[in-house]
Amino acid sequence: MHFIRYLKMPFHFDAARLQADLDRFDTEPWILHGNRFIYRGEWSGLSLRNGSGDPADLAADSLRGSGFVKTPLLDRCDYISEVMGAFACPLGSVRFLKVAAGAEIDEHVDGGLCYEVGEVRFHIPVVTHAALDFRLNGERLVMQPGECWYINANMPHSLANRGTIDRVHLVIDAGVNDWLRGYFGGAESVGIGGV
């Protein structure tokens, strides 16, 4: 069976406005990612929407679970709600995820998180650079600020931040519906491969 590995979506978000929302959290303590066995350095996040409403809850709950609500952190953002509103599909977790300079995330999979199963993960880079090495199924993906990428998180992926600045993405989990299927048919970059 073949799966879509990644898609660069045919829409773009305002990188400066994303950065302005991120800057609102300059003094906010970031929460370390709970899967501490697969990374070295700092992998952390800020939860803007989740299943509990607790900003310290970084869990990316399945859309088949409980309802999702915004956390108090989302109220501090001017643009993120507009970004979320661009997705006419069921939304799950919405988080800023940071991989600090020098940090590495080992190859891993997020089981069941793929288009073909009905749940997708979008990455919208806010802060990135050329020394960032993100690999999906062994292939390096280069994502620019404001772009929107679907990655098949059910496939092996890893990240090494070999630069001197932190990498931050806005990560949105969503459910597949007819609206989303239409966009997948019109994506700019497609990677297709077997399991």
Secondary structure, DSSP 8 states (H G I E B T S, - for coil): -EEEEEEEEEEE--HHHHHHHHHTTTTS--EE-S-GGGEES-EEEEEEEESS--TT------TTSS--EE-GGGGG-SSHHHHHHT--S-EEEEEEEEE-TT-EEEEE--TT-SGGGTEEEEEEEEE--TTEEEEETTEEE---TTEEEEE-TTS-EEEEE-SSS-EEEEEEEEE--HHHHHHHHT-SEEEEEE-
